[in-house]
Amino acid sequence: MAGIRVTKVDWQRSRNGAAHHTQEYPCPELVVRRGQSFSLTLELSRAPDCEETFIFMVETGPRASEALHTKAVFQTSELELGEGWTAAKEAQMENTLTVSLASPPNAVIGRYLLSIRLSSHRKHSNRRLGEFVLLFNPWCAEDDVFLASEEERQEYVLNDSGIIFRGVEKHIRAQGWNYGQFEEDILNICLSILDRSPGHQNNPATDVSCRHDPIYVTRVISAMVNSNNDRGVVQGQWQGKYDGGTSPLHWRGSVAILQKWLKGRYKPVKYGQCWVFAGVMCTVLRCLGIATRVVSNFNSAHDTDQNLSVDKYVDSFGRTLEDLTEDSMWNFHVWNESWFARQDLGPSYNGWQVLDATPQEESEGVFRCGPASVTAIREGDVHLAHDGPFVFAEVNADYITWLWHEDESRERVYSNTKKIGRCISTKAVGSDSRVDITDLYKYPEGSRKERQVYSKAVKRLFSVKASGRRTWIRRAGGRCLWHDDLLEPATKPSITGKFKLLEPPMLGHDLRLALCLANLTSRVQQVRVSLSGATILYTRKPVAEILHESHAVRLGRQEEKRIPITISYSKYKEDLTEDKKILLAAMCLVTKGEKLLVEKDITLEDFITIKRAHPGASGEGLSPV
């Protein structure tokens, strides 16, 4: 009898695509998810007999091996048995055989080569059947990325568009973003991102073998979406100058960025800022099968020295002293959350994990951040992997203001220390509305539980030794830091102050507002007010000063007064960046030596003129963009 061989393969793309929720991928090869069976039909040169065996082999990556779990050899049986790859006969009709193949739920993800060996009466026939792509599987209960809610899987895995929130705490704006994970070439590009990583370039076989683990994969993607340590996807730029590239504000989706990276032979695409990095990473991780969403944090801390406070140094006009201030508070910052189990930490920390591709600080020598368990952040378990202290500070650092004197001494100034981590937001499941998820990251601001968690986080990171009024704080394995009266609040002054807009802040118009001061006592108070204003980037980095004036104010008993402020359009128009943001500050010195700093971030509105088109209409109106 002649040897048997495979003459044709039907990958059953339609059937498998529907079962694996992969029918939207436009790839020529089959795309399936791990931990779930898929079917293919083999057309044979003749009908097989009972003594003939069908042995399958799957391989992924270079130098694939069974020891690294990047290669598996298995033969057909009547049932799907075993913990590894399996093959089971589904149906046989004359010279066609339908088999069901299944990967384990912890299989390495990526592009596989499938081969078959047919053995018959000491005769062997080998054939490469073709390639397929294996992805993570949020529909499989045994997969680390399993997500129980079908509604959430539709949103966080399959939805190819979304909303990213930007702006300031009291004026949050929604921007549409096209994730486009099912667009042409995007899956291939996402796999290329993994292959272009330094880990893969240095040791490709070992790198591929680690791709079963969502912790490993997301950490690689976090580093590769920015270009700081590698030829990653996006180059950051925060100086307001975008020559030779595209302004971050002009991107409306990830597809154009990823395709440009590929066509440019992996040259970083210019330029991105936090929401661009987050949008691109969301595309990549959804494409690979990990449930992912974009999260915006308003008044987001950048704590460079990991002391869980943002230390801002100002002069007598409340202007930030850039040379002294290493920490910062951004108007907003955008990152990602992905849903998976933390086998390294234990089930208490399963669920949403923070990932941040914006290159802010190095993590184990590479610009990346996460995954950090959101639960660990809320509970103050900042010692757990990865990058807990940095993420905790972003949402819950204390905001400390220091007045720097000419003799190089400093003095704590009363200001709102609880302004960090407001209105943490993400797009709602199934709609474009905003959902506030601040309570997932921390207990109510200023509550006893929140303060307990903050103290717990500090103790996790530091050993504290008091020495007089100076508190030395030693970070494990790090240098000594110190803060005078760090844990003691500044004396609350006997006046209050706030800026109040007198009319909407419109681009192209003068800015009119007032500083409202109130005397909380029954005695007359003399207050020296030093006002400053500057155009800023969304990171709150000053660009140019547009206001600098002083006032002497007498406040009677329980009296309130307004200091009117006008900033003309001509004063700010030349130095306003695309962010359209202005920061005002008032340093208020009370007779008794008390000091109060009042700040306000303002975002100017764009307006367009709309003319009525129907006959008989007259006039025109202004409408915000």
Secondary structure, 3 states (H helix, E strand, C coil): CCCCCEEEEECCHHHHHHHHCCCCCCCCCEEEECCCEEEEEEEECCCCCCCCEEEEEEEECCCCCCCCCCEEEEEEECCCCCCCCEEEEEEEECCEEEEEEECCCCCCCEEEEEEEEEEECCEEEEEEEEEEEEECCCCCCCCCCCCCCHHHHHHHHHCCEEEEEEEECCEEEEEEEECCCCCCCHHHHHHHHHHCCHHHHHCHHHHHHCCCCHHHHHHHHHHHCECCCCCCCEEECCCCCCCCCCCHHHCCECHHHHHHHHHCCCCCEEEECHHHHHHHHHHHHHHHCCCEEEEEEEEEEECCCCCCEEEEEECCCCCECCCCCCCEEEEEEEEEEEEECCCCCCHHHCEEEEEECCCCCEECCEECEEEEEHHHHHHCCCCCCCCHHHHHHHHHCEEEEEEECCCCCEEEEECCCCCCCEEEEEECCCCCCEEECHHHHCCCCCCHHHHHHHHHHHHHHEEEEEECCEEEEEECCCCEEEEECCCCCCCCCCEEEEEEECCCCECCCCEEEEEEEEECCCCCEEEEEEEEEEEECCCCCEEEEEEEEEEEEEECCCCEEEEEEEECHHHHCCCCCCCCEEEEEEEEEECCCCEEEEEEEEECECEEEEECCCCCCCCEEEEEC
